């Protein structure tokens, strides 16, 4: 297997520090935050030095009931090609629900939400993964996510679910040990048992990140130092398999470069500690399904292993971009729910529907293949739409869910949304000051995210002007000027904005 080594998540705020940091073998970049035609100079310099760059997508929503959008897949393919990446990664999650499949309003989560570990959801996920694999020029790896909520009536453990996914699709796995710790605290799932069931032969790399605990709930913040329990899980994993790569994620509250280097050092020590304990004969390795239950996963010799992708014999990369389908022009890209999108990111535009699916095997209910599979999509779609609507639109919590945890998740989604809008439109928190967060959370209660964060920022400003006007006249004028500047087809000059604001004020005074 190709060794990636020790890496760190590249973010604009720490770009200079990452370039100077010793011992960084590779970096990962949020795919939706870079434009193929205008790559950051820092990433270009890293590439010139031979540092591998892997795009990490957050918007496909492969665990959702809808097929992945063609525009989103095309955009991810273009980023992999532009960065010369050996693979791309995404998440086992849903990020949107509703729409024509369920005859309900389409809603966006603004973050990664867990899929139910059921046979229906697995069937839908496998088909969506195959669609994505066919559209991408390099291999795809999927990450397990952190969860605040648990679905009632689940049929598989996380390890069994991931085993089946890898076995049926050949997709590779990105294991986040911080997410295993999160699910241990929040859902009572034993990390050691999860590791024992995982198909570690499919592992391409590992994520490590920090978080914090509040009122018995672990929040995977990516904004705090990596805690000892997460490093211990990494050590446990390293006793079972040699991870091809390990990467530190940090998205907020960036510490000094020396502190980041210290965390990378702790990660290396945890891996070394696990390697020293690894049995020579590999006896510590266990798989999720015994030989009697199904086929044993094949040994992986490179990241590119799998039925859909085979690297060229003379290629230094896993699969050259030329071997895959030619990326199409980007028509749109989805929101980046798990990470903050750049202010000029095209990730804020909804994408079109995805391509038609391949033929699937008959469903267990005896229906014809297409009918049975579409029924599974509908069942998954209805379930996910009900959960997301309860989280972002205030509808009743579906039966079987923990209402307290659903409330925690709802507040976390609203807080994340406020943070992203503050970065997409930084002028708004500057104008509103300490009142920004309270005002935005009040707005979010009655206005679910539906059209991306740029639209969300404009709608919030409109809400402050026309629905719940700001009391301070000076602040209201600044919000109006900002709204007028960005709501039209083209930016206005400052003089035009001022004139328009004054004219609007005169009209309001006359009406008053």
C-alpha positions, 0 to 999 in steps of 0.5 A: 500500500502506498504510504502517505505518512503524517499529514495535516489539514490545509486551511488558509489560516495556517497555510504559511505555518503548514509550508514551514512545518517539518515532517509534513508528508501530505495535506488534505484540503476541503474540496469545496473551498478551492477552485480548480482554476485558481488554486491557492499559491500555498497549495501550488508550492506544496505540490511543487515540493512533492507534497501530496494533496488530497481533496476532502469533500463534504457535500455529496451526501452519499448517504442521502436518498437522492442520487448524487448530483452530477454537478457535485461529482464533476466538481469533485473530479475537477479538483482531484485532477487540478491537484494531481491527487491520488484519491478523493475522500467523502463522508458516509452521511446525509446532508439534505433531504426532502424534495420530489422523492418525498413530496416535501420541501427540500431542506439542507442540514448544513452539516453531516448527519448519520445515516440509519444502519439498516439494509435499506440505507446500505442498499441506497448508499452502495448504489450512490457510491457506485455512481460516484466511483464511475464519475471520479477519475481516481479512487474514492474513500469514505469516512465514518462520521461523528454522531450526536443522535442514534437511529432507532431500530438499527440492524447493523453495527458500524463495523458491520455496516462499513464491512458490507459497504466495502465488500459490495462496492470496493470503496476504500475507507478513511477511519476517523478515530476521533469520531469513534471516540465521539460515538463511544461517548454519545452512543455507548459504542466500544471503539475496540469492538468497532475496530475489530469489526472494520475491514481494515484491509480497505484503510487508506488513512486515518483522521485525528482531531480534538473536541470537548465534552459538555453535559455528557455529550462529546462535540467533535469540534476540530477546534481543540487539542487532540485528547488522550482517549483519541490517541489511545484509539489510534494506538489500538488501530495501529496494533491491528494494521499499519495505517498508510497515512495519519492526518491531524484535522483542525478547523477553528481556534488555530494554536501556534505552529509549535502547538500543532507540531507538538500534536503531530509529534504525539500522533506519531508516537501513538502510531509507533506505540501501536506498531510495537505492540502489533503481533508479527503474525497479524493475529490481532486482526479480526474482520466483521464477518466470518468466512461462513457469513460471507466472502473475506475482504481481499488484501489491499496492496495500494490505495487504488485497489478495488474493482473500479480502478487499477493504477497504471504499472508505471504510474507514480500516483495511484491513478493518473487523472488521464485514466479516468473520465474527462471531468465535465465543466462545473455547473454547480457545487453543493454547500460544504456542511462540515467545514466553513466554505470560502466566501467566494466558493462555488460550493454555495450553488445547488447542483443538478440531479445525478445520472441514472443508476445502474441495475440493482439486485432484487429487493428482499420484498420480492418486487422487481429490481427497479421497483424494490430499489426505488421503494428503499430510496423512498423509505430512506428518504421519508425517514431522513426528511422527518429527522431533518425537518425536526432538526431544522424546521421545528416539526415533531421529533420522530418516534424512537429518537431521544428528544434531548439529543435531538435538541442538542443536535438542532442547536449544534446545527443552528450554531454551525450555520451561524458560524458559516454565515459569519465567515461567508458574510463577515460584514454582518457580525461586524455591523451587528456586533455582539447581537449578531449571534442572538439575532441569527439564531432567532432568524434560523428558528423559522427559516430552515437552510434551503438555498446555500449560505450566500442566500442564507446571509441575504435572507437574514439581512432581509429579515433584519430589515423587513420582518424583525427590524433592528432598533438602532437606526445606524445599524439598520442603515448599514445592514440595508446598505450591505443588503442592497450591495449584494442583492442586485445583479451587480455590485453597486458603487458606494455612492449609489448604495448611500443614495439608495439607502437615503431614498429608502429612509425618506420613503419610510419616514413619509410612511411613518 
